């Protein structure tokens, strides 16, 4: 039996409220969380990086604040999230610390993964945390969100994070052990589907509502999440997470549905970059830089001879040689005004020229797609 996480460099794990919080008492299921964190530590020892997208703050906070059961008003949900986030972060930090792992809390909304500047800042922060061995614990920022509280869910947030970070696997730990042809709690003839290769209308028709009464995301939200992540080259695993050590259980064959992406995260990203119809600017480079790109290297400021257009950091720009032929497209690490100032400069000079230390590259090789013949 092959390990479902074999070869995965980055794994995003979404944890539902019903798994973290005891439905009757409204208290943290600490033994379960300890087992999950032990699984995370094991994955890290195996060489994988892990990001957790965790629900649970509202469910924890409402008990602490004494709100009655039932639907909360918007301001009550926000207050519950404020109280619950503290307890949730403390629990993750304490338990992961026992394995020598630093937990870092990040609060996001879906808009943080869609607005370019916030997207870039969030990604940079997450990459830095991962590079030093920390485990980011992401929760939707329910204390300030409005529409997200009423309509959002952490399934989609998990998919956005997986897409943003180029993850290889997104694990949706939930109250179901996969996708069925119908709701198995209502239809005894419902059949489990072990693998999905495309989100077709027939697959979409199998979506249903959450049966836990705790979380905001039902099967429809999981299918939306799967579509987002698969489009970014990330496999999605939907499984029932109630057992102790749920990730270890998956590695040993626990029942699940695997949504298989048709490409890799790197290929999906470069395909998107190459396919942007309206780049925001043009960089003209010299022969040495063009040769470096053909060898799979990054574009450094030293090789830039001309900057055209009014683009911002993170926008797609066209890279041309001095003859005007397009040779690549990529995501600019600097906006046009800064690019003009550092064009032709060595990377070591960037800080002196701009007054701050950015990346050494104008376009990193991982964010550049060769398009010339």
C-alpha positions in Angstrom: 0.0 0.0 0.0 1.5 3.3 -1.1 1.7 6.3 1.3 -0.9 8.9 0.1 1.6 11.6 1.1 4.6 10.1 -0.7 6.4 12.7 -2.7 4.5 15.6 -1.3 6.6 18.6 -0.3 3.8 20.8 1.0 0.6 19.6 2.6 -2.3 21.8 3.7 -4.6 20.2 6.3 -8.0 21.7 6.9 -9.6 20.8 10.3 -13.3 21.2 10.9 -15.0 22.5 14.0 -16.8 19.3 14.8 -13.4 17.5 15.1 -11.8 20.1 17.4 -14.7 20.9 19.7 -16.9 18.5 21.7 -20.4 19.2 20.5 -22.0 18.6 23.9 -19.6 20.5 26.1 -18.2 23.0 23.7 -14.7 22.2 24.9 -11.6 21.4 23.0 -11.0 17.8 22.1 -7.4 18.0 23.4 -6.5 14.3 23.0 -7.6 14.4 19.4 -5.6 17.6 18.7 -2.5 16.0 20.3 -2.8 13.1 17.9 -3.2 15.4 14.9 -0.1 17.3 15.9 1.8 14.1 16.4 0.9 13.3 12.8 2.1 16.7 11.7 5.4 16.2 13.4 5.8 12.8 11.7 5.2 14.4 8.3 7.8 17.0 9.0 10.3 14.4 10.1 9.7 12.8 6.7 10.6 16.0 4.9 7.2 17.6 4.2 6.1 21.1 5.1 2.7 21.4 6.7 0.1 24.2 6.9 -3.0 23.9 9.1 -6.2 25.6 8.2 -8.3 25.3 11.4 -11.9 26.0 12.2 -13.1 26.0 15.8 -12.6 29.5 17.2 -16.4 30.4 17.2 -17.3 27.0 18.6 -14.8 27.4 21.4 -15.5 31.1 22.1 -19.3 30.9 22.3 -19.1 28.6 25.4 -16.5 30.8 27.0 -18.7 33.8 26.6 -21.9 32.0 27.6 -23.9 32.3 24.4 -26.8 29.9 24.2 -27.0 27.1 21.6 -28.5 27.9 18.3 -27.7 30.4 15.6 -25.6 33.4 16.7 -26.1 37.0 15.7 -23.2 38.4 13.6 -21.8 40.4 16.5 -22.0 37.3 18.7 -20.1 35.2 16.1 -17.4 37.9 15.9 -17.1 38.1 19.7 -17.0 34.3 20.0 -14.2 34.2 17.4 -12.2 36.8 19.3 -12.3 34.7 22.5 -11.9 31.4 20.8 -8.9 32.3 18.7 -6.9 32.9 21.8 -7.6 29.5 23.2 -7.2 27.8 19.8 -3.8 29.4 19.2 -2.6 28.5 22.7 -3.6 24.9 22.3 -1.8 24.5 18.9 1.3 26.3 20.3 1.5 24.2 23.4 1.0 20.9 21.8 3.3 21.5 18.8 6.0 22.8 21.1 6.1 19.4 22.7 7.5 18.1 19.4 9.9 21.0 19.1 7.7 22.8 16.5 6.8 26.5 16.6 3.2 27.3 15.7 2.4 30.6 14.1 -1.1 32.0 13.9 -2.3 33.8 10.7 -5.8 35.2 10.4 -7.1 35.5 6.8 -10.3 36.1 4.9 -10.9 34.9 1.4 -10.3 38.4 0.1 -6.7 38.2 1.5 -6.1 35.4 -1.1 -7.7 37.4 -3.9 -6.4 40.9 -3.5 -2.9 41.0 -5.1 -1.0 43.0 -2.5 -2.4 41.1 0.5 -2.0 37.8 -1.4 1.7 38.5 -2.0 2.3 39.6 1.7 0.5 36.5 3.0 2.5 34.2 0.7 5.8 35.8 1.7 5.0 35.4 5.4 3.9 31.8 5.0 7.0 31.0 2.9 9.3 32.5 5.6 7.6 30.6 8.4 7.9 27.3 6.4 11.5 28.0 5.6 12.4 28.1 9.3 10.4 25.0 10.2 7.3 26.5 11.7 3.8 25.3 11.2 1.4 28.1 10.2 -2.1 27.7 11.7 -4.6 29.7 9.6 -8.1 30.6 10.6 -10.6 32.8 8.8 -10.5 36.2 10.4 -14.0 36.0 11.8 -13.6 38.9 14.2 -13.7 41.4 11.3 -15.4 39.4 8.5 -19.0 40.0 7.7 -20.1 38.1 4.5 -17.5 35.5 5.2 -19.1 34.5 8.5 -22.5 34.1 6.9 -21.4 32.5 3.6 -17.7 31.6 3.9 -16.1 28.3 5.0 -12.6 27.0 5.7 -12.9 24.4 3.0 -12.6 27.2 0.4 -10.0 29.0 2.5 -7.9 25.9 2.6 -8.1 25.5 -1.2 -7.1 29.1 -1.7 -4.1 28.7 0.6 -3.2 25.4 -1.2 -3.4 27.2 -4.5 -1.5 30.3 -3.3 1.3 28.2 -1.8 1.6 25.6 -4.6 0.8 22.7 -2.2 0.9 19.1 -3.4 -1.9 17.9 -1.2 -5.0 19.5 0.5 -6.5 17.3 3.2 -10.1 18.1 4.2 -10.6 16.4 7.6 -14.3 16.4 8.1 -17.3 14.5 9.4 -17.6 12.4 6.3 -15.2 9.8 4.9 -15.5 10.9 1.3 -17.9 11.7 -1.5 -20.9 9.5 -2.0 -23.4 9.3 -4.9 -26.0 10.6 -2.4 -26.2 11.6 1.2 -25.4 8.3 3.1 -27.3 9.5 6.2 -30.5 9.7 4.1 -30.0 7.1 1.4 -28.8 3.7 2.4 -28.0 2.8 -1.2 -25.5 5.6 -1.5 -22.1 4.4 -2.9 -18.7 5.7 -1.8 -16.5 7.2 -4.6 -12.8 6.6 -4.0 -11.4 8.7 -6.7 -12.5 11.8 -8.8 -10.5 13.1 -11.8 -12.8 16.0 -12.7 -15.6 18.0 -11.1 -18.3 17.2 -13.6 -22.0 18.2 -13.4 -22.7 14.7 -12.2 -20.2 15.1 -9.4 -21.6 18.5 -8.5 -25.0 17.0 -8.2 -23.8 14.7 -5.4 -23.1 17.7 -3.1 -25.3 18.0 0.1 -25.5 19.9 3.4 -23.3 19.5 6.4 -24.8 17.0 8.9 -22.7 17.9 11.9 -24.7 21.0 12.8 -21.4 22.6 13.8 -19.5 23.6 10.8 -20.4 26.0 8.0 -19.2 23.9 5.1 -21.2 21.0 3.6 -20.3 18.8 0.7 -20.9 21.6 -1.8 -18.2 23.7 -0.2 -15.8 20.7 -0.4 -16.5 20.2 -4.1 -15.9 24.0 -4.7 -12.6 23.6 -2.7 -11.6 20.6 -4.7 -12.2 22.4 -8.0 -10.0 25.4 -6.9 -7.2 23.2 -5.6 -7.2 20.8 -8.6 -7.0 23.7 -10.9 -3.8 24.7 -9.2 -2.3 21.2 -9.6 -3.1 20.1 -6.0 -4.6 16.7 -5.1 -7.4 16.9 -2.6 -8.1 14.2 0.0 -11.5 14.2 1.7 -11.7 11.9 4.8 -13.4 11.4 8.1 -11.1 12.9 10.8 -12.8 11.7 14.0 -10.3 8.9 14.7 -7.1 9.6 16.6 -4.1 10.3 14.4 -6.2 10.9 11.3 -3.3 11.6 9.0 -1.6 8.5 10.1 -4.8 6.6 9.4 -4.9 8.0 5.9 -1.3 6.8 5.3 -2.4 3.3 6.4 -5.4 3.1 4.0 -8.3 4.8 5.9 -11.3 5.3 3.6 -11.3 8.6 1.7 -12.0 10.2 -1.7 -9.0 11.5 -3.6 -9.6 14.3 -6.1 -6.7 13.9 -8.5 -5.3 17.0 -10.3 -4.3 16.5 -13.9 -1.0 18.5 -13.5 1.5 19.6 -10.9 1.4 22.9 -9.0 4.5 24.1 -10.8 3.2 23.3 -14.3 -0.3 24.8 -13.4 1.4 28.0 -12.2 3.6 28.4 -15.3 0.6 27.6 -17.6 -1.3 30.4 -15.9 1.5 32.8 -16.2 2.1 32.0 -19.9 -1.6 32.2 -20.6 -2.4 35.7 -19.2 -4.0 37.6 -22.1 -3.1 41.1 -20.9 0.3 41.5 -19.2 0.8 44.8 -17.4 4.3 45.6 -18.7 7.4 44.7 -20.6 11.0 44.1 -19.6 13.7 44.2 -22.3 16.8 42.2 -21.4 20.3 41.7 -22.8 21.8 38.6 -24.4 23.4 37.3 -21.2 20.1 37.5 -19.3 18.2 35.8 -22.2 20.8 33.0 -22.1 20.4 32.6 -18.4 16.6 32.3 -18.7 17.0 29.6 -21.4 19.1 27.7 -18.9 16.4 27.8 -16.3 17.7 30.6 -14.2 16.0 33.7 -12.7 15.9 37.1 -14.2 18.2 39.4 -12.3 18.0 43.3 -12.4 21.5 43.4 -13.9 20.2 42.0 -17.2 17.3 44.5 -17.7 17.9 47.2 -20.2 14.4 48.7 -20.5 11.2 48.8 -18.5 7.8 49.6 -20.1 4.3 49.8 -18.6 2.9 50.7 -15.2 2.8 47.4 -13.4 2.8 46.5 -9.7 4.6 43.8 -7.7 3.0 40.5 -8.6 1.7 41.5 -12.0 2.5 39.5 -15.1 5.0 41.1 -17.4 6.4 40.1 -20.8 10.2 39.6 -21.1 11.6 40.5 -24.6 15.1 40.4 -26.0 16.6 43.5 -27.7 15.1 42.4 -31.1 11.7 42.8 -29.6 10.9 39.0 -29.6 9.0 37.7 -26.6 10.9 35.0 -24.8 9.1 34.7 -21.4 6.4 35.9 -19.1 6.7 36.1 -15.3 5.5 37.6 -12.1 7.4 40.8 -11.3 9.0 41.0 -7.8 9.1 44.8 -8.1 6.7 47.4 -9.4 7.6 49.4 -12.5 8.9 52.5 -10.7 11.3 50.4 -8.6 12.2 48.2 -11.6 13.3 51.3 -13.5 15.6 52.3 -10.6 17.3 48.9 -10.2 17.5 48.0 -13.9 21.1 47.2 -14.8 22.1 47.1 -11.1 23.6 44.1 -9.3 21.4 42.4 -6.8 23.8 43.5 -4.0 22.9 47.2 -4.9 19.1 46.9 -4.6 18.9 47.9 -0.9 21.1 50.9 -1.4 19.1 52.1 -4.4 15.6 51.4 -3.1 16.2 51.9 0.6 14.8 48.5 1.5 15.9 44.9 1.0 13.7 43.0 -1.4 14.4 39.8 -3.4 17.6 39.4 -5.4 15.6 38.5 -8.5 13.3 40.7 -10.7 11.5 37.5 -11.7 12.2 34.2 -9.8 12.6 31.2 -12.0 9.7 29.5 -10.2 7.4 32.4 -11.4 8.7 32.6 -14.9 7.4 30.7 -18.0 9.4 30.5 -21.3 7.1 31.4 -24.2 9.5 32.1 -27.1 10.1 29.4 -29.7 
